[in-house]
């Protein structure tokens, strides 16, 4: 029994239509290890684990648990076999208690016994949580513990965590890793899915790298260098030495032009709807030319409202937003129409993309009254097609051409359309909200280099991101939002992710 | 449904036009084959029926002019649908807007009956457009103010218009000599000049073609029209990028109503010179079919409208000469639409 790995997936193949998501993937997990499953977006990590969890049926391949070959046809099967999964988006009933969420769907359970069992598990693995607390009152880190406890309560021997560090503060990440250590010491195995190299390096024993649906390599943490993993993740397509993504945040860039007037100036800004708590509360922020200012924070702490106030979409309760020294009119997005701001919205499908229109129509949105696309009244389709073809080539948008319907594009290419459009605006200010979501590593590199090139050219950038590493890499200053308030602003030499983490959970730092 | 509104240079090369046409040709053949099967089973001569439906319009001058006279209201009804459709709004009230437009046109034509042509005719047509626009403005306002769905309100406004025309055509302006609810004629100055006098073809044809051209230029060639299309493609994104979408919803519906009202005005000034109950015929449904077959493409609308007009004239001939119910042609038209929509689904697989 001990010779068998706890999990072995052999030659797994999964196709969606003509797309091959997994191509002969082999994946082995030993008992008592944290196994990192690393790869860029679209590498097939989540698909592989969904196959294991019974959510997808593989076209071919074998799954063995502790040496026994078996077919898993549903999550119920998987749970019975001791496989637990924590999804990126938690499946919880918000107005139920922690206890109710954990025992949900398990039939008749004695609440006293269940509470006792939960408390034991919490203590053993350092997953502190109050079983009586209501889910919606809890921060994301604690809600994640509930999901883990849910799996442990059902007797999971293998725990799969899909991108578990998204939206956690650095402190919460540390706590999570500590708990994972307790679990493997107890004999469990953990599969840790992520696209963040540094995280797997800090916590995993073994690491499997997937790229484009194929197993590239499996290596012991101690046996390989960081470079080996980087190479495995991106292949030979990228110049790793000169890349921004894999640099340590020491990329040489021009210093912000502090003596010039700011391109964005937010003064005492408050946005509040009737009878609600303010979504933006007394914010002050300026961005100079040649400067990238980051907004850190857990999702839904006012980031979207801040972005939308700058582009004039939200009604300002009090305070002021000035772009290039001109006050933004409330409830008028003419700043976008006049090309004063480039905007990369967070929710690309809702707020930025036109699936029913053509690629050309998508690329000119916001610029339809500007030269060279229009003389203000009539569109100049000749110019439009010429520019659009250039953008498609420059931004490497995979499409049949300018007349291709937007719905035919993949998520990554849709993001490229949004980025191409934003950078084709004649503006000096960029508001980018999670600009690299859903992109693979070479594309992320491309976006970073574009942002830095525009910084060099004098652009001011407001970079709102849930990815703290991204902010630490690119920004000159980082402000942290918590419940619509800026808890503090750090400048580059003083960047400290734990301090940002404290601000993300609501502690104000005196600066 | 794809809105292929951007005419690239490449759109005009034979290959892309062929790619665009093939599903239509297949749909038409399939629809004719399906209905042919029925007609055959009912014991009629299928080939003769096909010939009647397709060639009646082209065999005599009379047939061709009949086709053109049908084409005018069909084209305008289709545009009354496709303009709001571009903004993602469904105007199912073209019928009511046409009736109220005809009422407005008739009222001006009767009240100012002794005005000269140069004054009366434009006034009559403007009255038609204004009344149609007003009739569409009511659902548009309900949408803007209360978020009431335009499909529901535009349809219901049709029923109000039926009662309204009933009242006007049987009221003080009633023509006592007529056996059907009809008003007295409008002034001679309100009659559209004829292009051909016998059989009569009125100049409404030119007006309708002009409107189609303006609509095409608006939706496909102007920045404002682009904003309309963007609103239809994703109204939230349009709003984020500064386009006043709620105002465009209103505008598109009112323009639609204006065009439908003009259709009513042209029926009065061109064909009947009076208000006759039932003038709306089934132009609304056919207009929807035309707009949907053209997939909202305003360049294609006139061609589709002409084809449907040919079928409609063929339908009357079918009934007259072969005693085959004209509704058979209506089934053909519906099947063409169905098959065209189906081809989109097939292509996406």
Interface residues (C-beta under 8 A of the other chain):
Chain A: X308 X311 X312 X313 X332 X333 X334 X335 X336 X337 X343 X345 X350 X351 X352 X353 X354 X355 X356 X357 X358 X360 X361 X364 X365 X366 X368 X369 X374 X376 X377 X378 X379 X381 X382 X385 X401 X402 X403 X405 X406
Chain B: X1 X2 X3 X4 X5 X6 X7 X8 X9 X10 X11 X221 X222 X223 X224 X226 X227 X229 X230 X232 X233 X234 X236 X237 X238 X239 X240 X241 X242 X243
